[in-house]
Amino acid sequence: MPITSDITIDVSKFRPENVTEPTKKAAALLESITTGGPRWWEVGIEKYRGMRELGQTPLPKPVYLPEAIDGTVPSRDANREIPIRIYKPDNGQPSKGIFLHFHGGGFVLATHKHSDSMLREYANKCQLTAISVGYRLAPEHPYPAAVHDAIDATEFLADHAAQVYGGPLRFLGGESAGACLAMLSAQQLMRSRPSHTLSGLVLPYGFFDLGLGLPTVAHSTKPLMINLAILERFNGAYVPNMSAAERRSPRVSPLYEDLQALVAGIPAGSLPPALFLCGTEDPLLDDTILMSSKWSIAGGEAIVKIYPGATHGFTAFPGLPVADEANAVTLDFMREKLGESA
């Protein structure tokens, strides 16, 4: 009998011949836009944020929906609250719980108001109350401001979501830097409220190691939304005075958390299910592979979906087949964890 591996990977996901033409064209367009477009560290952060509102950056112009509700949750800081954006199911039926979202943007760009269309889809197709957190951004507010805001929102909703919003905190999720905040918040929730059970985590192309030493990051040169040089710019704004070793602290980079020790303190004895999504052209691919592997080794269910040829941020482009596929998987995952058939 031939020897078989204890760890298996669907290598077909990494073969160039399995990249579809629409995905290739999207990557080429994104590379062109990233190369020729404005850079926030050159034009200035305030000007760039204004350009983002006008759709003059690589990402699509934000769409604001009138159904979204603006609100706040308490902060640990006196006389300050954290803004949130709320989307309830349109059918008026009771919510099954909260999906708490942290937007991406390298801890520097975007806002909690840039995810209305996604929040509406989650709310309506999963019967959830979807909430996005307006955490403070660098460089005005470097680490740990964003982490504190993310944790404060998570812990408040863990304690009060049922009373305030009609259902418990069920899911944490976010893209890129937002996935980092979601993972850090989930880990802190396990420490501070070990009896709270999450239904799942949704983590597209997460930035889990701010040390920037993993091979797919270290070797990335193509400007496909991000590469090593661009990530270094984000780090320079968010963790400006930290050494590489300090950036690998588990309170900064969740990849380095001792998950086995964390699980030992949880009455349920297991981590929540987690959905990881990433494209093969994303510099953060190793972040996803290693974080999901550690999650699985520690006893958590880790569902990993790899998309041939997809770049960083690909789910933000609805209509692109690979993005629509990933977004459908996300909805199926949440419905499954809520006990529904997909």
N, C-alpha and C positions, 0 to 999 in steps of 0.2 A: 504494500500500500504506500503511495507517495506521501511524503511529508507535506502537511498543510500548515498554512500560517494561522496563528491565533488572531491576527489583525488583518482584515481584508479591506481593500479599497477598489472601487469600481474605476479602473484605470481608463475605461472608455471615455470618461468625463474629461480627460486631459489630452485626448487625441485631437490634433488640429482638424482632421477630416470631419469631426462631429460638431464643429462650430458652424452654425447656420449663417446664411448670407445676411439676413437682417441683423444678426448679432455682430458680424464683421463690419457691416456698414456703420452701425451705431458706434462701435469702438473707434473706427477711423474718424468719424465726425467728432467724437468727444476728444480725441487726441488733437485734432485741428483746433477745436474751440479752446481747449486748455492751453495749447501752445500760443495761439494768437490772441486769446482773450485777456482781460484785465487780471492783474494779480493784486490781492488785497494788501499785501505788504509793500507794494509799489504805489498804488493810488491812495492808500490810507484806508483804515478800517471803516470809518464813518461813510466815506464816499462809496466804498465798495458795497456796504450794506444798502445804501440807497440805490445803487445799480442793480442789486439783487432784486429789489422790489419792482424794478422796471423790466426785469427779464434780460438784463445785459451781462449776465454771467453764464457759465456753462450749465447751470441748472435751470429748469423751466421757471417762468414767472409764477410767483405764488398766486394761488386762487383762494379768495376769502369767501366763505359761505355764510349767509345771514342766519342760518339755523344754529351756528356755533354760539356758545355762551361764554363770556369772559368771567372769571372768578379768581379767587385767591385761596391759598391755604397758609397756615401759620408758619413762620420761620423761627429758628432758634434765637435769632437776633431780635433785640427789643425794637419795637416800633417799625417793624418791617414785615411785609407779607410776600409770599411767592405767587406770581401770577400763574394762572392755569387757563386752559382752553377746553371747554366741555362740549361733547356731542352726545346727545341722548338718542335712543332709537326713535325713528320718525313715526312708528305705529302707535306710540303712546302706551304700549304694554310695559309691564314691570321689567326692569333691568335684571339680568342674571349676574351682574357684578361689574367690576371696574377693570378696564384695560388702561394701565398707566404708561404713558409714552414719553420718551426722552428723545428729542430731535438730534440729528447729526449736525456736522459742521465744524468738526475739529476743535470743539469747545470755544470757537471764535465766531462762527457764522450761523445764520438762520435764526429762527425764533419758533416758539411754541405755536404761533399762528400760521405757520407754513405747512401744516399737515391736515388741513380741514377735509380734503377729499378722502384721504386715507382714514381719518377718524370716522367720517360718515359711513364709509364702507364697513368698517369694523363694527360700528354701532348697529347698523341695520342688518347686516348679514350674520352677526353673532348675538344679537340682542344684548349688547353690552353698553355701558356708559364709558365712552372713550375720553380720556383726559390727557392732555399734553402739558408738560411742565415748562414754564418759562424760567429756567435756571439762569443764573448770572453768567455772563460771557467774558472770556479773556479778549484782549489784554487788560481791559479795565479791571476785571476781577479774576485774577489767576487762581490756580489751585490753592486751597480746597473749596472755593466758593461754589462751584458747580456741584461738587460731590455733596457738600452740606445741604444745598437746596434739594437735590435729588433724594437724599436720605430723609430729609424733613418731610417732603411730600409723601414719600412712601410710608413712613411710620405714621403720619397723621391719617392717611387713608386706611392703613391696616387697623387703626384703632376706631375710626369714625365713619368709614365709607358706608356701612349699612344704614346708619342713622341719617347721614347727610344725603346720600345718593341712592339709597334703596337697595344696595347690594354690596357684597364684600369685595375687597381687593382680590382679583383673580389672576391677572396677568401683569407682568412688567415687560416692556420691550423698547427697542430703539435701534437706530441705524448708526453704524460707525462709532463715533464718540458717544452717541446716545446708547448704543449697546454696552459700552464700557460703563456708563452711569447706571444702566439697568442691572448689570451684573454686580457692580459694587453695592447697589442698593439692596439687591436680593441677598447678598452675602451678609450685609449689616442687619437686614431683617431677621435672618436666621440666628444672628447673635443676640439681638435685642428682644425679639419676639419669636422664640423658637417654636411656639405652638401654632403660629399662623401658617396655614398651608396655602401656598400658591398653586393655581392650576397649571401654570406654565410660564416660560420665558420665551420671547420672540426676539431673535438676535441676528439680524442681517449684517453681514460683513463687519463684525465687531472689531474695535480697536482695543485689544485686551492687554497688549504689552507696549507700554510707552517707552521702553528701553530702546526700541528701533533696531534690535540686534537680530531678529529672526531673518532667515535667508530670503524669503520672498520680499520683505521690506528692504533689506540691505542691498539686494541686487536690482531693485526696481529703478529704472531710468525713464521708461516711457511716461509721458505726462497724461495718463488716463485718469483724470480727475485728481488723483494723488500719485505721488511717488516718494522716494526717500527725501528728496530735497524739499518737497512741499510739506511732508510730515514734520520735518525739522523746523519749518517755519511755524507750524501750529504748536509744536512743543515749545518753541521759543516764546510764544505768547502765553501758553497755559502753565507751563512748569519752567519758568525762565531761569531759575537759580538752582536747579536740581542737577546733580550728576546722573549719569546713566544708571548707576547702582541705586540711587535714591528713587529714580523713576520706576525701578522694578519693585518698589515696596508694594505689598499686596493691597494697601489702602489707596494706591495710585493705579497700579496695573493688576486687575483681578486675576490674571493668569497665574500669579504667584501665590494666591491664597492656598492655605493648607486645607483642602476640601475634606479630607478624611477627618481632620480634627473638628471641622465645622459640623459635619454629619453626626459626629459623636454627641454633640450637644442638642440635637433635634429629637424630640419625643417620637416623631414618626419614623426616624431612622433613615430618611432618604432625602435626596435633593428633588426639587420640582422638575418636571419634564422640561426640556429646553429644545427649541428649534433653532438650528444654525443654518444660515444660507450664505453662500459666497460664490463669486465667479472665479474662473481659473486665471483671469487676467488681473485680478485684484492683488495689490501688494500685501493686503492683510489676509491672504489665504492661509498662511501659516498660523496666524492668530486664531482663525476659526478651527483649523485642524487640531491644534494643540489644546485649545480651551475645551472643545467638545470631547476630545479624548480624555482629558483629565476629569471632565464631568462624568463621563461614562465609567471610568475606572473607580471613581468615588461612589458609584452606585446609582447615579442619576440616569434617567432616560435621555439620551442625546440623539436627536434626529438631525442628520447632517445632509443638506442638499447642495450639491455642487453643480454649477451651470457653465457648460463649456463656452469659453470665449467671453463671458460676461465680465464687465469692468466694475470698479468700485461705484457704488451708487446706482446700479442698474435698475433697481426696483422703482426708482423715482420717475421712470419713463414709461407710463402706461401706453399700451398700444404696441410696444416692443414685445414680441412673443415670449422671450425669455423672462421679461418682467411680469407679464400677465401670468405665466406659469408659476413663478415664485410667489406672487401675491395670492393666487388660488391655493397654493400649498399652505400659506399662512392662515387663511380662513379655515381650511380643512383642519389644520392642527388645533386651532382654538375651539372649533365646534366639537371636535373629537374629545378634547379635554374637558369640555362642558357636558359631555355625556350624550352628545347628539350624533346622529348619522350625518356624514358629509353630504 
